[in-house]
């Protein structure tokens, strides 16, 4: 089972999503979660185990002040899962959210300013002023995220449109479905692929694929260079 499969399985349950939302605020122990969710401890424990298996939670024992140390659960990693579904594509991506010391890409001056300000603030002693500045930075960051999401949506829509056009062109140029799929895959992946990779993507044998590639090369639609295929 891949990381993505495990995370989707973990997020399938509404109770597990509530647990993650609660632990995003602060670490908690088993009976505390059971009380707040009004569920038995055994049920909560099974949910916690699945979240740990998916790599989303970690736990350690901490001194509770009175009695034996308690096992506290907290979120282990920052991840972003993206699912894109459209008539032209289906894609699932799993990304670890980078640490704050990662270099900000060029072209995002407002974001870079916020990141630099955070780096400066973290070195300063805690104060009311520091709290106020952090609050202001969060507001600015929210606006920056809105702008980035708009740009991302435009890029995704354009990406989808280009794939749609590639599909339409392949339908008009080629009568056979297998040839259409070959050209669509090549065009959608930069115009060059290893033959073995193309075979895996299309779920057809290399022998069958090479027969179609030879035919497409004769028609001037692609070029075969040793073990690679190039879109003409």
N, CA and C atoms as a LAMMPS dump frame, in Angstrom:
ITEM: TIMESTEP
0
ITEM: NUMBER OF ATOMS
696
ITEM: BOX BOUNDS ff ff ff
-5.0000000000000000e+02 5.0000000000000000e+02
-5.0000000000000000e+02 5.0000000000000000e+02
-5.0000000000000000e+02 5.0000000000000000e+02
ITEM: ATOMS id mol type element x y z
1 1 1 N 0.851 -1.196 0
2 1 2 C 0 0 0
3 1 3 C 0.887 1.248 0
4 2 1 N 0.638 2.177 -0.915
5 2 2 C 1.451 3.383 -1.002
6 2 3 C 1.082 4.374 0.093
7 3 1 N 1.923 5.386 0.276
8 3 2 C 1.638 6.445 1.246
9 3 3 C 0.282 7.083 0.967
10 4 1 N 0.013 7.334 -0.325
11 4 2 C -1.243 7.983 -0.7
12 4 3 C -2.436 7.114 -0.324
13 5 1 N -2.342 5.804 -0.588
14 5 2 C -3.432 4.888 -0.231
15 5 3 C -3.687 4.894 1.278
16 6 1 N -2.611 4.872 2.049
17 6 2 C -2.747 4.859 3.506
18 6 3 C -3.384 6.143 4.02
19 7 1 N -2.999 7.264 3.421
20 7 2 C -3.554 8.544 3.863
21 7 3 C -5.026 8.652 3.487
22 8 1 N -5.382 8.198 2.289
23 8 2 C -6.799 8.21 1.905
24 8 3 C -7.614 7.315 2.832
25 9 1 N -7.067 6.154 3.184
26 9 2 C -7.751 5.258 4.105
27 9 3 C -7.907 5.931 5.472
28 10 1 N -6.866 6.627 5.912
29 10 2 C -6.921 7.307 7.207
30 10 3 C -7.958 8.424 7.208
31 11 1 N -8.075 9.129 6.102
32 11 2 C -8.991 10.27 6.022
33 11 3 C -10.426 9.867 5.694
34 12 1 N -10.616 8.59 5.381
35 12 2 C -11.959 8.107 5.025
36 12 3 C -12.941 8.272 6.173
37 13 1 N -12.48 8.127 7.392
38 13 2 C -13.341 8.182 8.571
39 13 3 C -13.52 9.605 9.071
40 14 1 N -14.771 9.974 9.31
41 14 2 C -15.061 11.288 9.885
42 14 3 C -14.465 11.445 11.276
43 15 1 N -14.456 10.347 12.043
44 15 2 C -13.872 10.39 13.391
45 15 3 C -12.377 10.67 13.323
46 16 1 N -11.69 10.035 12.382
47 16 2 C -10.24 10.269 12.263
48 16 3 C -9.963 11.691 11.805
49 17 1 N -10.818 12.239 10.956
50 17 2 C -10.634 13.632 10.543
51 17 3 C -10.828 14.568 11.737
52 18 1 N -11.789 14.246 12.607
53 18 2 C -11.997 15.052 13.82
54 18 3 C -10.779 14.957 14.735
55 19 1 N -10.211 13.764 14.863
56 19 2 C -9.027 13.583 15.699
57 19 3 C -7.878 14.458 15.196
58 20 1 N -7.673 14.459 13.881
59 20 2 C -6.609 15.286 13.307
60 20 3 C -6.865 16.763 13.563
61 21 1 N -8.126 17.19 13.45
62 21 2 C -8.463 18.596 13.695
63 21 3 C -8.178 18.968 15.15
64 22 1 N -8.481 18.063 16.069
65 22 2 C -8.241 18.322 17.483
66 22 3 C -6.742 18.349 17.797
67 23 1 N -5.988 17.424 17.197
68 23 2 C -4.554 17.366 17.463
69 23 3 C -3.793 18.48 16.763
70 24 1 N -4.43 19.124 15.782
71 24 2 C -3.807 20.283 15.141
72 24 3 C -3.726 21.452 16.114
73 25 1 N -4.581 21.433 17.14
74 25 2 C -4.567 22.496 18.147
75 25 3 C -3.546 22.215 19.236
76 26 1 N -3.46 20.958 19.679
77 26 2 C -2.53 20.59 20.746
78 26 3 C -2.459 19.07 20.847
79 27 1 N -1.344 18.534 21.363
80 27 2 C -1.258 17.098 21.608
81 27 3 C -2.276 16.683 22.671
82 28 1 N -2.811 15.464 22.539
83 28 2 C -3.795 14.962 23.499
84 28 3 C -3.529 13.488 23.794
85 29 1 N -4.057 13.02 24.931
86 29 2 C -3.915 11.616 25.293
87 29 3 C -5.231 10.879 25.048
88 30 1 N -5.183 9.567 25.105
89 30 2 C -6.285 8.709 24.676
90 30 3 C -7.611 9.029 25.366
91 31 1 N -7.628 9.038 26.69
92 31 2 C -8.901 9.253 27.396
93 31 3 C -9.444 10.661 27.157
94 32 1 N -8.554 11.599 26.93
95 32 2 C -8.973 12.979 26.62
96 32 3 C -9.713 13.017 25.284
97 33 1 N -9.184 12.337 24.279
98 33 2 C -9.838 12.276 22.962
99 33 3 C -11.166 11.525 23.063
100 34 1 N -11.173 10.416 23.803
101 34 2 C -12.395 9.625 23.954
102 34 3 C -13.501 10.448 24.611
103 35 1 N -13.144 11.225 25.625
104 35 2 C -14.129 12.056 26.326
105 35 3 C -14.704 13.119 25.402
106 36 1 N -13.828 13.81 24.67
107 36 2 C -14.275 14.902 23.802
108 36 3 C -15.117 14.386 22.634
109 37 1 N -14.801 13.188 22.142
110 37 2 C -15.525 12.626 21.003
111 37 3 C -16.686 11.732 21.433
112 38 1 N -16.804 11.516 22.74
113 38 2 C -17.878 10.691 23.296
114 38 3 C -17.882 9.286 22.692
115 39 1 N -16.684 8.691 22.636
116 39 2 C -16.516 7.336 22.111
117 39 3 C -15.675 6.533 23.094
118 40 1 N -15.759 5.21 22.993
119 40 2 C -14.978 4.351 23.856
120 40 3 C -13.496 4.436 23.543
121 41 1 N -12.674 4.162 24.556
122 41 2 C -11.236 4.267 24.372
123 41 3 C -10.706 3.243 23.379
124 42 1 N -11.287 2.047 23.346
125 42 2 C -10.839 1.034 22.385
126 42 3 C -11.053 1.502 20.949
127 43 1 N -12.21 2.113 20.698
128 43 2 C -12.514 2.617 19.355
129 43 3 C -11.541 3.722 18.962
130 44 1 N -11.29 4.646 19.897
131 44 2 C -10.363 5.741 19.621
132 44 3 C -8.955 5.2 19.385
133 45 1 N -8.567 4.198 20.171
134 45 2 C -7.23 3.624 20.028
135 45 3 C -7.026 3.021 18.633
136 46 1 N -8.045 2.361 18.117
137 46 2 C -7.937 1.778 16.769
138 46 3 C -7.769 2.883 15.719
139 47 1 N -8.503 3.98 15.888
140 47 2 C -8.355 5.111 14.959
141 47 3 C -6.939 5.684 15.036
142 48 1 N -6.415 5.822 16.242
143 48 2 C -5.07 6.365 16.432
144 48 3 C -4.018 5.454 15.806
145 49 1 N -4.213 4.148 15.943
146 49 2 C -3.271 3.194 15.348
147 49 3 C -3.225 3.346 13.826
148 50 1 N -4.396 3.495 13.206
149 50 2 C -4.445 3.633 11.75
150 50 3 C -3.786 4.933 11.304
151 51 1 N -4.01 5.996 12.055
152 51 2 C -3.387 7.285 11.722
153 51 3 C -1.872 7.209 11.879
154 52 1 N -1.405 6.456 12.882
155 52 2 C 0.036 6.281 13.058
156 52 3 C 0.622 5.445 11.922
157 53 1 N -0.101 4.407 11.511
158 53 2 C 0.352 3.561 10.403
159 53 3 C 0.505 4.371 9.124
160 54 1 N -0.39 5.335 8.93
161 54 2 C -0.33 6.195 7.746
162 54 3 C 0.776 7.241 7.858
163 55 1 N 1.435 7.29 9.016
164 55 2 C 2.522 8.243 9.201
165 55 3 C 2.071 9.644 9.552
166 56 1 N 0.797 9.787 9.923
167 56 2 C 0.271 11.119 10.209
168 56 3 C 0.394 11.5 11.68
169 57 1 N 0.514 10.511 12.547
170 57 2 C 0.617 10.774 13.985
171 57 3 C 1.893 10.185 14.554
172 58 1 N 2.338 10.771 15.658
173 58 2 C 3.402 10.202 16.469
174 58 3 C 2.982 10.326 17.927
175 59 1 N 3.598 9.549 18.789
176 59 2 C 3.208 9.585 20.194
177 59 3 C 4.421 9.39 21.085
178 60 1 N 4.345 9.953 22.287
179 60 2 C 5.376 9.724 23.28
180 60 3 C 4.781 9.952 24.672
181 61 1 N 5.454 9.398 25.664
182 61 2 C 4.972 9.509 27.038
183 61 3 C 5.49 10.791 27.671
184 62 1 N 4.577 11.503 28.333
185 62 2 C 4.931 12.754 28.996
186 62 3 C 4.41 12.723 30.427
187 63 1 N 5.137 13.403 31.291
188 63 2 C 4.735 13.492 32.69
189 63 3 C 3.471 14.337 32.792
190 64 1 N 2.423 13.773 33.351
191 64 2 C 1.144 14.467 33.464
192 64 3 C 1.033 15.288 34.745
193 65 1 N 2.076 15.276 35.579
194 65 2 C 2.024 16.039 36.821
195 65 3 C 1.568 15.198 37.991
196 66 1 N 0.543 14.398 37.78
197 66 2 C 0.031 13.49 38.802
198 66 3 C -0.145 12.105 38.187
199 67 1 N 0.219 11.08 38.942
200 67 2 C 0.061 9.724 38.44
201 67 3 C 1.127 9.356 37.432
202 68 1 N 0.866 8.264 36.704
203 68 2 C 1.828 7.755 35.716
204 68 3 C 1.877 8.655 34.486
205 69 1 N 2.996 8.659 33.762
206 69 2 C 3.083 9.434 32.518
207 69 3 C 2.006 8.994 31.524
208 70 1 N 1.519 9.933 30.757
209 70 2 C 0.49 9.641 29.763
210 70 3 C 1.087 9.658 28.362
211 71 1 N 0.477 8.853 27.5
212 71 2 C 0.935 8.798 26.104
213 71 3 C 0.178 9.854 25.306
214 72 1 N 0.9 10.863 24.873
215 72 2 C 0.295 11.948 24.112
216 72 3 C 0.486 11.71 22.611
217 73 1 N -0.544 12.027 21.856
218 73 2 C -0.507 11.916 20.4
219 73 3 C -0.434 13.301 19.782
220 74 1 N 0.352 13.414 18.71
221 74 2 C 0.459 14.689 17.991
222 74 3 C 0.647 14.405 16.504
223 75 1 N 0.412 15.408 15.681
224 75 2 C 0.562 15.251 14.228
225 75 3 C 2.046 15.177 13.89
226 76 1 N 2.415 14.18 13.104
227 76 2 C 3.828 13.866 12.874
228 76 3 C 4.431 14.617 11.691
229 77 1 N 3.647 14.88 10.685
230 77 2 C 4.221 15.462 9.47
231 77 3 C 3.222 16.408 8.824
232 78 1 N 3.752 17.359 8.087
233 78 2 C 2.9 18.287 7.332
234 78 3 C 2.866 17.818 5.882
235 79 1 N 1.695 17.405 5.422
236 79 2 C 1.549 16.912 4.049
237 79 3 C 0.405 17.626 3.34
238 80 1 N 0.473 17.62 2.034
239 80 2 C -0.604 18.155 1.216
240 80 3 C -0.981 17.094 0.185
241 81 1 N -2.244 16.727 0.15
242 81 2 C -2.733 15.752 -0.82
243 81 3 C -3.604 16.49 -1.828
244 82 1 N -3.283 16.345 -3.102
245 82 2 C -4.052 17.01 -4.158
246 82 3 C -4.646 15.967 -5.094
247 83 1 N -5.912 16.127 -5.393
248 83 2 C -6.602 15.25 -6.342
249 83 3 C -7.169 16.116 -7.453
250 84 1 N -6.808 15.813 -8.678
251 84 2 C -7.326 16.549 -9.834
252 84 3 C -8.112 15.575 -10.709
253 85 1 N -9.388 15.875 -10.899
254 85 2 C -10.258 15.036 -11.724
255 85 3 C -10.945 15.921 -12.751
256 86 1 N -10.801 15.578 -14.004
257 86 2 C -11.47 16.308 -15.083
258 86 3 C -11.631 15.352 -16.251
259 87 1 N -12.384 15.746 -17.285
260 87 2 C -12.511 14.86 -18.447
261 87 3 C -11.174 14.562 -19.111
262 88 1 N -10.144 15.403 -18.855
263 88 2 C -8.854 15.222 -19.503
264 88 3 C -7.79 14.613 -18.604
265 89 1 N -8.054 14.539 -17.299
266 89 2 C -6.991 14.002 -16.46
267 89 3 C -7.497 13.515 -15.109
268 90 1 N -6.742 12.595 -14.542
269 90 2 C -6.925 12.167 -13.157
270 90 3 C -5.541 12.045 -12.551
271 91 1 N -5.314 12.777 -11.479
272 91 2 C -3.982 12.768 -10.883
273 91 3 C -4.101 12.931 -9.378
274 92 1 N -3.319 12.156 -8.658
275 92 2 C -3.257 12.247 -7.2
276 92 3 C -1.818 12.534 -6.815
277 93 1 N -1.615 13.597 -6.051
278 93 2 C -0.267 13.964 -5.624
279 93 3 C -0.158 14.055 -4.123
280 94 1 N 0.948 13.571 -3.591
281 94 2 C 1.222 13.644 -2.153
282 94 3 C 2.527 14.403 -1.978
283 95 1 N 2.465 15.499 -1.238
284 95 2 C 3.636 16.352 -1.076
285 95 3 C 3.875 16.645 0.406
286 96 1 N 5.121 16.514 0.836
287 96 2 C 5.482 16.958 2.175
288 96 3 C 5.644 18.468 2.155
289 97 1 N 4.999 19.155 3.077
290 97 2 C 5.098 20.611 3.153
291 97 3 C 6.504 20.958 3.621
292 98 1 N 7.227 21.804 2.881
293 98 2 C 8.629 22.09 3.231
294 98 3 C 8.753 22.885 4.52
295 99 1 N 9.915 22.79 5.115
296 99 2 C 10.212 23.584 6.298
297 99 3 C 10.347 25.053 5.914
298 100 1 N 10.302 25.9 6.909
299 100 2 C 10.302 27.337 6.669
300 100 3 C 11.617 27.825 6.069
301 101 1 N 12.73 27.04 6.24
302 101 2 C 14.026 27.503 5.748
303 101 3 C 14.246 27.204 4.268
304 102 1 N 13.245 26.641 3.584
305 102 2 C 13.343 26.413 2.149
306 102 3 C 13.313 27.751 1.42
307 103 1 N 14.154 27.888 0.392
308 103 2 C 14.25 29.135 -0.353
309 103 3 C 12.948 29.438 -1.089
310 104 1 N 12.454 30.662 -0.948
311 104 2 C 11.236 31.067 -1.645
312 104 3 C 11.532 31.252 -3.133
313 105 1 N 10.725 30.668 -4.039
314 105 2 C 10.973 30.836 -5.475
315 105 3 C 10.88 32.303 -5.902
316 106 1 N 11.601 32.648 -6.948
317 106 2 C 11.526 34.011 -7.487
318 106 3 C 10.128 34.269 -8.045
319 107 1 N 9.722 35.51 -8.017
320 107 2 C 8.41 35.876 -8.544
321 107 3 C 7.334 35.978 -7.489
322 108 1 N 7.71 35.778 -6.213
323 108 2 C 6.755 35.883 -5.118
324 108 3 C 7.313 36.82 -4.039
325 109 1 N 7.434 38.106 -4.37
326 109 2 C 8.058 39.051 -3.424
327 109 3 C 7.295 39.196 -2.111
328 110 1 N 5.947 39.207 -2.176
329 110 2 C 5.156 39.355 -0.95
330 110 3 C 5.362 38.155 -0.026
331 111 1 N 5.365 36.958 -0.624
332 111 2 C 5.577 35.75 0.163
333 111 3 C 6.978 35.744 0.762
334 112 1 N 7.972 36.136 -0.027
335 112 2 C 9.346 36.169 0.457
336 112 3 C 9.477 37.132 1.635
337 113 1 N 8.777 38.264 1.561
338 113 2 C 8.817 39.246 2.658
339 113 3 C 8.234 38.647 3.945
340 114 1 N 7.131 37.909 3.813
341 114 2 C 6.507 37.278 4.984
342 114 3 C 7.442 36.231 5.587
343 115 1 N 8.06 35.409 4.721
344 115 2 C 8.971 34.358 5.191
345 115 3 C 10.167 34.971 5.924
346 116 1 N 10.723 36.04 5.357
347 116 2 C 11.871 36.697 5.977
348 116 3 C 11.502 37.319 7.321
349 117 1 N 10.305 37.901 7.384
350 117 2 C 9.854 38.511 8.633
351 117 3 C 9.681 37.45 9.718
352 118 1 N 9.144 36.28 9.322
353 118 2 C 8.985 35.181 10.281
354 118 3 C 10.336 34.709 10.803
355 119 1 N 11.333 34.648 9.919
356 119 2 C 12.67 34.223 10.317
357 119 3 C 13.275 35.194 11.33
358 120 1 N 12.969 36.474 11.172
359 120 2 C 13.472 37.48 12.109
360 120 3 C 12.732 37.396 13.445
361 121 1 N 11.413 37.238 13.374
362 121 2 C 10.587 37.236 14.586
363 121 3 C 10.913 36.078 15.522
364 122 1 N 11.217 34.914 14.938
365 122 2 C 11.419 33.725 15.763
366 122 3 C 12.611 33.88 16.707
367 123 1 N 13.525 34.785 16.358
368 123 2 C 14.711 35.018 17.192
369 123 3 C 14.424 35.999 18.329
370 124 1 N 13.291 36.685 18.251
371 124 2 C 12.977 37.706 19.249
372 124 3 C 12.231 37.095 20.433
373 125 1 N 12.36 37.687 21.614
374 125 2 C 11.618 37.189 22.783
375 125 3 C 10.118 37.374 22.604
376 126 1 N 9.329 36.514 23.215
377 126 2 C 7.877 36.603 23.105
378 126 3 C 7.378 37.894 23.768
379 127 1 N 6.398 38.497 23.102
380 127 2 C 5.828 39.741 23.625
381 127 3 C 4.479 39.979 22.966
382 128 1 N 3.732 40.938 23.475
383 128 2 C 2.452 41.312 22.876
384 128 3 C 2.661 41.85 21.466
385 129 1 N 3.736 42.583 21.283
386 129 2 C 4.04 43.137 19.957
387 129 3 C 4.296 42.017 18.948
388 130 1 N 5.058 41.01 19.393
389 130 2 C 5.354 39.871 18.518
390 130 3 C 4.076 39.134 18.139
391 131 1 N 3.177 38.973 19.091
392 131 2 C 1.898 38.319 18.832
393 131 3 C 1.091 39.101 17.806
394 132 1 N 1.092 40.414 17.929
395 132 2 C 0.351 41.272 17.001
396 132 3 C 0.92 41.189 15.591
397 133 1 N 2.244 41.168 15.497
398 133 2 C 2.889 41.083 14.174
399 133 3 C 2.584 39.743 13.517
400 134 1 N 2.616 38.657 14.314
401 134 2 C 2.274 37.345 13.773
402 134 3 C 0.836 37.33 13.238
403 135 1 N -0.072 37.956 13.962
404 135 2 C -1.462 38.012 13.523
405 135 3 C -1.586 38.74 12.189
406 136 1 N -0.853 39.832 12.06
407 136 2 C -0.871 40.603 10.802
408 136 3 C -0.279 39.784 9.656
409 137 1 N 0.796 39.047 9.946
410 137 2 C 1.424 38.221 8.912
411 137 3 C 0.492 37.11 8.441
412 138 1 N -0.277 36.534 9.362
413 138 2 C -1.244 35.505 8.98
414 138 3 C -2.287 36.059 8.018
415 139 1 N -2.746 37.275 8.283
416 139 2 C -3.731 37.897 7.4
417 139 3 C -3.131 38.111 6.006
418 140 1 N -1.899 38.619 5.955
419 140 2 C -1.233 38.839 4.67
420 140 3 C -0.994 37.514 3.945
421 141 1 N -0.623 36.484 4.722
422 141 2 C -0.37 35.177 4.123
423 141 3 C -1.648 34.58 3.547
424 142 1 N -2.779 34.819 4.224
425 142 2 C -4.058 34.342 3.705
426 142 3 C -4.377 34.964 2.35
427 143 1 N -4.106 36.26 2.213
428 143 2 C -4.328 36.947 0.934
429 143 3 C -3.38 36.419 -0.138
430 144 1 N -2.137 36.147 0.262
431 144 2 C -1.156 35.612 -0.677
432 144 3 C -1.567 34.227 -1.162
433 145 1 N -2.086 33.405 -0.257
434 145 2 C -2.558 32.069 -0.632
435 145 3 C -3.734 32.149 -1.606
436 146 1 N -4.621 33.112 -1.395
437 146 2 C -5.743 33.296 -2.326
438 146 3 C -5.234 33.604 -3.726
439 147 1 N -4.253 34.484 -3.828
440 147 2 C -3.692 34.849 -5.136
441 147 3 C -3.019 33.651 -5.79
442 148 1 N -2.254 32.9 -4.983
443 148 2 C -1.567 31.718 -5.517
444 148 3 C -2.566 30.687 -6.004
445 149 1 N -3.653 30.498 -5.258
446 149 2 C -4.673 29.517 -5.657
447 149 3 C -5.369 29.922 -6.952
448 150 1 N -5.588 31.24 -7.135
449 150 2 C -6.194 31.717 -8.387
450 150 3 C -5.273 31.416 -9.562
451 151 1 N -3.974 31.735 -9.394
452 151 2 C -2.993 31.463 -10.45
453 151 3 C -2.933 29.961 -10.73
454 152 1 N -2.937 29.168 -9.672
455 152 2 C -2.887 27.712 -9.816
456 152 3 C -4.108 27.193 -10.574
457 153 1 N -5.284 27.737 -10.264
458 153 2 C -6.512 27.315 -10.955
459 153 3 C -6.451 27.639 -12.44
460 154 1 N -5.917 28.824 -12.77
461 154 2 C -5.778 29.214 -14.181
462 154 3 C -4.813 28.27 -14.897
463 155 1 N -3.695 27.957 -14.236
464 155 2 C -2.709 27.042 -14.827
465 155 3 C -3.31 25.654 -15.033
466 156 1 N -4.077 25.163 -14.056
467 156 2 C -4.693 23.838 -14.166
468 156 3 C -5.74 23.809 -15.28
469 157 1 N -6.523 24.898 -15.395
470 157 2 C -7.532 24.958 -16.46
471 157 3 C -6.868 24.964 -17.831
472 158 1 N -5.763 25.702 -17.947
473 158 2 C -5.031 25.754 -19.219
474 158 3 C -4.405 24.399 -19.536
475 159 1 N -3.854 23.761 -18.502
476 159 2 C -3.273 22.428 -18.652
477 159 3 C -4.326 21.446 -19.164
478 160 1 N -5.513 21.492 -18.571
479 160 2 C -6.599 20.607 -18.965
480 160 3 C -7.029 20.887 -20.405
481 161 1 N -7.072 22.169 -20.767
482 161 2 C -7.478 22.544 -22.121
483 161 3 C -6.47 22.044 -23.159
484 162 1 N -5.178 22.169 -22.835
485 162 2 C -4.139 21.698 -23.759
486 162 3 C -4.244 20.185 -23.962
487 163 1 N -4.453 19.453 -22.87
488 163 2 C -4.609 17.995 -22.983
489 163 3 C -5.829 17.641 -23.828
490 164 1 N -6.886 18.425 -23.697
491 164 2 C -8.092 18.205 -24.495
492 164 3 C -7.806 18.423 -25.981
493 165 1 N -7.032 19.465 -26.283
494 165 2 C -6.671 19.743 -27.669
495 165 3 C -5.765 18.643 -28.236
496 166 1 N -4.84 18.163 -27.411
497 166 2 C -3.967 17.058 -27.849
498 166 3 C -4.804 15.832 -28.187
499 167 1 N -5.789 15.561 -27.369
500 167 2 C -6.664 14.412 -27.61
501 167 3 C -7.451 14.606 -28.909
502 168 1 N -7.972 15.819 -29.117
503 168 2 C -8.753 16.092 -30.328
504 168 3 C -7.902 15.947 -31.579
505 169 1 N -6.643 16.421 -31.519
506 169 2 C -5.737 16.32 -32.671
507 169 3 C -5.428 14.855 -32.977
508 170 1 N -5.162 14.075 -31.92
509 170 2 C -4.838 12.661 -32.132
510 170 3 C -6.03 11.913 -32.727
511 171 1 N -7.253 12.266 -32.322
512 171 2 C -8.45 11.628 -32.875
513 171 3 C -8.576 11.912 -34.367
514 172 1 N -8.218 13.138 -34.767
515 172 2 C -8.379 13.518 -36.172
516 172 3 C -7.284 12.916 -37.045
517 173 1 N -6.073 12.785 -36.484
518 173 2 C -4.951 12.304 -37.283
519 173 3 C -4.889 10.787 -37.387
520 174 1 N -5.394 10.1 -36.366
521 174 2 C -5.167 8.654 -36.278
522 174 3 C -6.473 7.891 -36.083
523 175 1 N -6.705 6.843 -36.873
524 175 2 C -7.946 6.079 -36.725
525 175 3 C -7.909 5.054 -35.601
526 176 1 N -6.712 4.522 -35.304
527 176 2 C -6.63 3.452 -34.313
528 176 3 C -6.45 4.012 -32.902
529 177 1 N -7.2 3.426 -31.962
530 177 2 C -7.173 3.899 -30.593
531 177 3 C -5.783 3.781 -29.962
532 178 1 N -5.065 2.68 -30.223
533 178 2 C -3.75 2.496 -29.63
534 178 3 C -2.78 3.58 -30.097
535 179 1 N -2.868 3.957 -31.374
536 179 2 C -2.003 5.015 -31.9
537 179 3 C -2.355 6.36 -31.273
538 180 1 N -3.648 6.598 -31.093
539 180 2 C -4.084 7.831 -30.439
540 180 3 C -3.494 7.932 -29.037
541 181 1 N -3.542 6.821 -28.31
542 181 2 C -3.037 6.812 -26.931
543 181 3 C -1.53 7.052 -26.895
544 182 1 N -0.804 6.485 -27.854
545 182 2 C 0.648 6.68 -27.917
546 182 3 C 0.977 8.153 -28.111
547 183 1 N 0.33 8.781 -29.086
548 183 2 C 0.6 10.184 -29.385
549 183 3 C 0.159 11.079 -28.226
550 184 1 N -0.995 10.788 -27.644
551 184 2 C -1.478 11.584 -26.507
552 184 3 C -0.505 11.515 -25.34
553 185 1 N -0.015 10.312 -25.056
554 185 2 C 0.896 10.133 -23.927
555 185 3 C 2.215 10.859 -24.168
556 186 1 N 2.754 10.736 -25.365
557 186 2 C 4.002 11.425 -25.689
558 186 3 C 3.842 12.94 -25.592
559 187 1 N 2.778 13.453 -26.205
560 187 2 C 2.563 14.898 -26.216
561 187 3 C 2.321 15.449 -24.821
562 188 1 N 1.704 14.652 -23.968
563 188 2 C 1.371 15.113 -22.619
564 188 3 C 2.537 15.006 -21.647
565 189 1 N 3.614 14.33 -22.07
566 189 2 C 4.755 14.119 -21.166
567 189 3 C 6.056 14.657 -21.751
568 190 1 N 5.943 15.789 -22.438
569 190 2 C 7.144 16.476 -22.9
570 190 3 C 7.654 16.058 -24.255
571 191 1 N 6.983 15.103 -24.914
572 191 2 C 7.358 14.728 -26.272
573 191 3 C 8.448 13.695 -26.385
574 192 1 N 8.961 13.183 -25.256
575 192 2 C 10.008 12.16 -25.306
576 192 3 C 9.845 11.204 -24.129
577 193 1 N 9.962 9.902 -24.423
578 193 2 C 9.825 8.882 -23.383
579 193 3 C 10.656 7.663 -23.749
580 194 1 N 11.115 6.948 -22.733
581 194 2 C 11.731 5.645 -22.958
582 194 3 C 10.637 4.67 -23.408
583 195 1 N 10.985 3.769 -24.318
584 195 2 C 10.011 2.801 -24.817
585 195 3 C 9.464 1.944 -23.671
586 196 1 N 10.33 1.538 -22.757
587 196 2 C 9.876 0.699 -21.638
588 196 3 C 8.899 1.467 -20.744
589 197 1 N 9.141 2.771 -20.552
590 197 2 C 8.234 3.58 -19.734
591 197 3 C 6.889 3.754 -20.429
592 198 1 N 6.932 3.978 -21.732
593 198 2 C 5.7 4.118 -22.511
594 198 3 C 4.889 2.826 -22.464
595 199 1 N 5.585 1.693 -22.515
596 199 2 C 4.918 0.384 -22.426
597 199 3 C 4.194 0.227 -21.089
598 200 1 N 4.836 0.66 -20.008
599 200 2 C 4.237 0.548 -18.674
600 200 3 C 3.03 1.467 -18.544
601 201 1 N 3.167 2.684 -19.022
602 201 2 C 2.078 3.661 -18.924
603 201 3 C 0.839 3.186 -19.684
604 202 1 N 1.063 2.622 -20.876
605 202 2 C -0.053 2.215 -21.74
606 202 3 C -0.546 0.793 -21.455
607 203 1 N 0.189 0.073 -20.6
608 203 2 C -0.19 -1.304 -20.253
609 203 3 C -0.249 -2.211 -21.476
610 204 1 N 0.745 -2.076 -22.345
611 204 2 C 0.859 -2.968 -23.499
612 204 3 C 2.306 -3.467 -23.576
613 205 1 N 2.498 -4.628 -24.223
614 205 2 C 3.833 -5.212 -24.298
615 205 3 C 4.742 -4.351 -25.171
616 206 1 N 6.056 -4.433 -24.902
617 206 2 C 7.011 -3.667 -25.709
618 206 3 C 6.996 -4.134 -27.159
619 207 1 N 6.736 -5.423 -27.384
620 207 2 C 6.697 -5.959 -28.748
621 207 3 C 5.563 -5.326 -29.543
622 208 1 N 4.355 -5.303 -28.945
623 208 2 C 3.212 -4.675 -29.622
624 208 3 C 3.45 -3.184 -29.81
625 209 1 N 4.027 -2.556 -28.783
626 209 2 C 4.277 -1.112 -28.85
627 209 3 C 5.25 -0.778 -29.975
628 210 1 N 6.315 -1.563 -30.109
629 210 2 C 7.316 -1.28 -31.137
630 210 3 C 6.725 -1.394 -32.542
631 211 1 N 5.788 -2.324 -32.728
632 211 2 C 5.128 -2.46 -34.033
633 211 3 C 4.384 -1.175 -34.381
634 212 1 N 3.648 -0.622 -33.412
635 212 2 C 2.889 0.603 -33.656
636 212 3 C 3.819 1.807 -33.803
637 213 1 N 4.914 1.803 -33.032
638 213 2 C 5.862 2.916 -33.132
639 213 3 C 6.514 2.954 -34.508
640 214 1 N 6.864 1.791 -35.039
641 214 2 C 7.444 1.729 -36.39
642 214 3 C 6.473 2.3 -37.417
643 215 1 N 5.186 1.96 -37.274
644 215 2 C 4.175 2.441 -38.212
645 215 3 C 4.013 3.952 -38.091
646 216 1 N 4 4.451 -36.882
647 216 2 C 3.854 5.893 -36.668
648 216 3 C 5.083 6.656 -37.149
649 217 1 N 6.252 6.03 -37.039
650 217 2 C 7.473 6.669 -37.544
651 217 3 C 7.438 6.77 -39.057
652 218 1 N 6.912 5.733 -39.727
653 218 2 C 6.803 5.76 -41.191
654 218 3 C 5.882 6.888 -41.649
655 219 1 N 4.888 7.232 -40.823
656 219 2 C 3.972 8.326 -41.162
657 219 3 C 4.489 9.691 -40.694
658 220 1 N 5.699 9.715 -40.139
659 220 2 C 6.326 10.974 -39.758
660 220 3 C 5.782 11.613 -38.5
661 221 1 N 5.098 10.827 -37.631
662 221 2 C 4.507 11.394 -36.421
663 221 3 C 5.459 11.332 -35.22
664 222 1 N 6.47 10.47 -35.3
665 222 2 C 7.442 10.373 -34.209
666 222 3 C 8.749 9.824 -34.745
667 223 1 N 9.772 9.864 -33.899
668 223 2 C 11.079 9.346 -34.258
669 223 3 C 11.549 8.398 -33.157
670 224 1 N 12.129 7.276 -33.566
671 224 2 C 12.659 6.313 -32.61
672 224 3 C 14.174 6.453 -32.58
673 225 1 N 14.715 6.733 -31.404
674 225 2 C 16.155 6.896 -31.234
675 225 3 C 16.622 5.898 -30.178
676 226 1 N 17.13 4.736 -30.671
677 226 2 C 17.529 3.645 -29.783
678 226 3 C 16.347 3.208 -28.914
679 227 1 N 16.409 3.482 -27.623
680 227 2 C 15.334 3.042 -26.724
681 227 3 C 14.354 4.163 -26.365
682 228 1 N 14.487 5.281 -27.064
683 228 2 C 13.624 6.422 -26.783
684 228 3 C 12.718 6.738 -27.962
685 229 1 N 11.593 7.363 -27.649
686 229 2 C 10.65 7.798 -28.673
687 229 3 C 10.495 9.314 -28.557
688 230 1 N 10.624 10.004 -29.692
689 230 2 C 10.472 11.449 -29.738
690 230 3 C 9.292 11.832 -30.602
691 231 1 N 8.465 12.732 -30.122
692 231 2 C 7.366 13.25 -30.948
693 231 3 C 7.964 14.097 -32.058
694 232 1 N 7.54 13.85 -33.291
695 232 2 C 8.103 14.584 -34.438
696 232 3 C 7.665 16.04 -34.424
